[in-house]
Amino acid sequence: MSVLKVIEILGNSTVSFEDAVQNIINEASKTVKSIKSVYLQDMQVTVNDNQISAYRVNAKVTFAIMDIAE
């Protein structure tokens, strides 16, 4: 049986939403092991001179904190 924990993380990118999510995974994986999923809660962009300048993602990252053998 697994016990899971969820943390909320904000990520951004100047490239794309997908890159913003990958940045979240890359940074979280430095201190969090066994990431199971990423739930995208909110997405937004910032605009300068009528052009998208940054992509922002609010995500919930789920990871295992304990593995108990049955």
N, C-alpha and C positions, 0 to 999 in steps of 0.2 A: 504494500500500500504506500502511496506517495502522499506527502503533505506539501501543498503548494502555497506560495506567497505571491502577492501582486504588489508591484510598485508603480507609481506614475512618474513618467519621465517626459520632459519636453525636449524636442530635437529640432534642428534646423539644417538647411542646406541652401546653397545658391544654385543648385543643379536641378533637383526634382524632389517630389514627395518620396519616391522610392529611396533616393539617396539620404533623405532626412531620416527615414526609418532605419536604413542600414547604419547610419551614424549612431542612432540610439542603441542598436544591437552591439555595435563595436565598442562603444563606451561602457555600456552596462556589463558586457562580458569580461571587462577588466577586473571587476570585483564580484560579479554574480556568476555562478556556475549553473549548469543545467537549465538554461532558458528553454521554455516549452512553447511559448507563443507570445505574440505582440498584438494587442487589440488597439486599433486606431480609434480613438475617442473623438478627436477633432483635428481638422486640417484647415490651414489658412495660409494666405500669401501676403507679403508686403509689396507695395507698388511704389516705384519712383519713375517719374516722367512717363507714365502710362505703360511701364514695363514691369514685369514681375522681377523683384530683386532678391526675394528670399522665400523659401517654402518652410512652413512651420508645422510640426506634428505634435499633438498631445497624445501619448500612448500609454497603455497599461501593459507592463511586461510581467509575464507569469513564469515562475521558476520553481523547481523542486528545492525544498529545504531539508527534507529527510526522506530516506528510503528505508522502509521497514519490511523485512522479509516476513511473509505470512507463514 
